[in-house]
Amino acid sequence: MRQAQETNSEAAACPECGVQTSPVQLVTWGHCRACRTADSRATRPLRW
């Protein structure tokens, strides 16, 4: 985690979709925010 925080200004590729994202997001979530949102919507759809 510390190494990801130190290199946070550098972009890294998301393993799911290939979009450039920060290393901290990859360490924390395992993929970019868009993939995380899509995954959470698949498992817990919004109830309107």
C-alpha positions, -999 to 999 in steps of 0.1 A, spaced: 0 0 0 28 24 9 45 19 -25 11 25 -43 7 57 -23 42 69 -32 37 62 -69 1 74 -70 9 102 -95 18 75 -121 -10 57 -140 -14 20 -141 -37 -1 -163 -68 -17 -149 -67 -55 -153 -104 -56 -161 -108 -30 -188 -73 -16 -194 -81 20 -186 -54 41 -168 -61 45 -131 -41 52 -99 -21 24 -82 -40 31 -49 -73 22 -65 -58 -10 -79 -44 -20 -45 -76 -11 -27 -103 -24 -51 -84 -46 -75 -96 -25 -105 -106 10 -116 -136 29 -103 -158 22 -134 -152 -16 -130 -159 -14 -93 -192 5 -99 -202 -20 -126 -194 -49 -103 -214 -34 -74 -244 -28 -97 -243 -64 -108 -243 -77 -72 -265 -50 -56 -287 -33 -81 -301 2 -72 -336 1 -59 -356 32 -71 
